[in-house]
Amino acid sequence: MLPAAADHPITRGISDFDLLTEQYWVLADDYVDVLATTTLPARDFDAWTRPVVSPAIWTRQWGKGRIFVATPGHSVDILQNTNVKTIIERGLLWASR
């Protein structure tokens, strides 16, 4: 979790945690509020030469609407992770108010 996300209702009380899942390469812009990132390491056989940090959990305001995105969840076992499950539940509640 990013320090700025410590008090966000979606991530409050959740510390950094390890998760082995498929990495998504995502783009972000200045209108998203990134709550957590993932880091894809550079391995000897990869085309990239340094670790790639991508947003993994973020929110965005769109007019009066709220958008919540969480990229972890490629398989059921990931969704059963307590932290991921909590983040998704809180994110859905936050977005729907």
KEKE-3310 file (N, C-alpha, C; in steps of 0.2 Angstrom, whole numbers, plus 5000, padded with zeros to 4 digits):
npx = (5004:5002:5009:5000:4988:4985:4974:4963:4947:4946:4958:4962:4971:4976:4991:5006:5007:5012:5008:5006:5003:4995:5003:4997:4999:4997:4990:4991:4984:4985:4973:4969:4969:4981:4981:4988:5002:5010:5025:5034:5047:5063:5069:5082:5078:5068:5062:5062:5073:5073:5065:5047:5035:5018:5001:4990:4978:4966:4957:4945:4937:4923:4914:4900:4901:4910:4924:4931:4946:4953:4966:4971:4965:4965:4962:4952:4958:4966:4956:4951:4960:4963:4966:4964:4951:4945:4949:4942:4928:4927:4930:4920:4909:4913:4913:4899:4893)
npy = (4994:5011:5025:5036:5030:5026:5031:5029:5024:5011:5005:5006:5001:4990:4982:4981:4967:4951:4944:4931:4931:4934:4947:4963:4975:4991:5007:5023:5039:5057:5058:5048:5040:5032:5018:5007:4998:4986:4977:4971:4961:4963:4950:4939:4934:4943:4956:4969:4979:4984:4984:4985:4995:4995:5002:4994:4995:5007:5023:5034:5049:5053:5066:5065:5052:5037:5028:5012:5002:4986:4976:4963:4946:4936:4922:4911:4907:4918:4928:4923:4927:4935:4949:4954:4951:4959:4972:4972:4971:4982:4992:4991:4994:5008:5013:5012:5019)
npz = (5000:4997:5006:5006:5005:5017:5025:5018:5015:5008:5009:5022:5037:5031:5028:5018:5007:5001:4985:4973:4957:4941:4932:4928:4916:4917:4913:4919:4924:4929:4935:4942:4958:4965:4976:4979:4972:4961:4958:4945:4943:4934:4925:4919:4906:4902:4892:4897:4907:4920:4936:4934:4939:4943:4944:4955:4963:4962:4963:4956:4953:4944:4938:4947:4949:4955:4953:4955:4954:4955:4951:4955:4956:4947:4948:4958:4970:4973:4975:4987:4996:5011:5012:4998:4996:5006:5001:4989:4993:5001:4991:4982:4990:4993:4980:4977:4987)
capx = (5000:5006:5008:4995:4982:4984:4968:4958:4942:4947:4964:4964:4972:4979:4998:5009:5007:5014:5003:5009:4997:4997:5004:4994:5002:4991:4992:4988:4985:4985:4966:4968:4972:4983:4981:4993:5006:5014:5031:5036:5055:5067:5073:5087:5075:5063:5063:5064:5079:5073:5058:5041:5029:5011:4995:4986:4972:4966:4950:4944:4931:4921:4908:4897:4903:4916:4927:4936:4949:4958:4968:4972:4959:4965:4959:4948:4962:4968:4950:4950:4965:4959:4967:4961:4944:4943:4949:4937:4922:4927:4930:4913:4905:4915:4910:4892:4891)
capy = (5000:5017:5029:5041:5026:5023:5033:5028:5018:5005:5001:5008:4995:4984:4983:4978:4960:4947:4940:4928:4931:4937:4954:4967:4981:4996:5014:5028:5046:5061:5059:5042:5040:5025:5016:5001:4996:4980:4977:4966:4961:4961:4944:4938:4933:4948:4961:4975:4979:4986:4982:4989:4997:4997:5003:4988:4997:5014:5025:5040:5053:5055:5069:5063:5045:5035:5022:5008:4997:4982:4971:4956:4942:4932:4916:4911:4907:4925:4931:4921:4930:4940:4956:4955:4950:4965:4977:4972:4972:4989:4996:4990:4999:5014:5016:5012:5023)
capz = (5000:4997:5012:5005:5005:5024:5028:5013:5017:5005:5011:5029:5041:5027:5026:5012:5007:4995:4981:4967:4953:4935:4933:4923:4914:4916:4912:4924:4923:4935:4938:4947:4965:4966:4983:4979:4966:4961:4955:4941:4943:4928:4925:4914:4900:4900:4887:4901:4911:4927:4938:4932:4945:4940:4949:4956:4966:4962:4962:4952:4953:4937:4939:4953:4950:4958:4950:4959:4951:4958:4946:4958:4955:4941:4950:4964:4976:4974:4978:4993:5000:5015:5010:4992:4997:5010:4997:4984:4996:5003:4985:4979:4995:4992:4974:4977:4992)
cpx = (5004:5004:5002:4988:4981:4977:4962:4953:4943:4953:4966:4965:4975:4986:5000:5008:5009:5009:5006:5003:4999:4998:5001:4998:4997:4994:4988:4989:4984:4978:4965:4972:4974:4984:4987:4996:5008:5020:5033:5044:5057:5071:5077:5084:5070:5066:5065:5070:5079:5066:5053:5036:5023:5006:4992:4979:4972:4958:4951:4937:4929:4914:4906:4899:4909:4918:4932:4939:4954:4960:4970:4965:4959:4962:4956:4952:4965:4962:4949:4955:4962:4960:4964:4954:4941:4943:4944:4930:4922:4927:4923:4908:4907:4912:4903:4889:4885)
cpy = (5006:5021:5033:5037:5024:5025:5032:5023:5012:5001:5002:5001:4989:4986:4980:4970:4957:4944:4938:4927:4934:4944:4957:4973:4986:5003:5018:5035:5050:5061:5053:5043:5033:5024:5011:5000:4989:4981:4971:4966:4960:4955:4943:4938:4938:4953:4968:4974:4981:4984:4987:4989:4999:4998:4996:4990:5004:5016:5032:5043:5054:5059:5068:5056:5044:5028:5019:5003:4993:4976:4964:4953:4938:4925:4916:4911:4914:4929:4929:4924:4935:4947:4958:4955:4957:4971:4978:4974:4980:4994:4996:4995:5006:5017:5016:5017:5019)
cpz = (5000:5003:5011:5006:5012:5027:5023:5015:5014:5008:5019:5033:5037:5025:5020:5012:5001:4992:4975:4962:4946:4935:4927:4922:4913:4916:4917:4922:4929:4938:4942:4953:4966:4974:4984:4972:4967:4957:4951:4940:4936:4929:4919:4907:4898:4896:4891:4905:4918:4929:4936:4937:4941:4945:4949:4959:4965:4962:4958:4953:4946:4938:4946:4955:4953:4955:4954:4954:4955:4953:4949:4957:4949:4942:4956:4970:4978:4977:4985:4998:5004:5013:5003:4993:5001:5005:4992:4987:4998:4997:4982:4984:4994:4985:4973:4982:4996)
residu = (MET:LEU:PRO:ALA:ALA:ALA:ASP:HIS:PRO:ILE:THR:ARG:GLY:ILE:SER:ASP:PHE:ASP:LEU:LEU:THR:GLU:GLN:TYR:TRP:VAL:LEU:ALA:ASP:ASP:TYR:VAL:ASP:VAL:LEU:ALA:THR:THR:THR:LEU:PRO:ALA:ARG:ASP:PHE:ASP:ALA:TRP:THR:ARG:PRO:VAL:VAL:SER:PRO:ALA:ILE:TRP:THR:ARG:GLN:TRP:GLY:LYS:GLY:ARG:ILE:PHE:VAL:ALA:THR:PRO:GLY:HIS:SER:VAL:ASP:ILE:LEU:GLN:ASN:THR:ASN:VAL:LYS:THR:ILE:ILE:GLU:ARG:GLY:LEU:LEU:TRP:ALA:SER:ARG)
# end
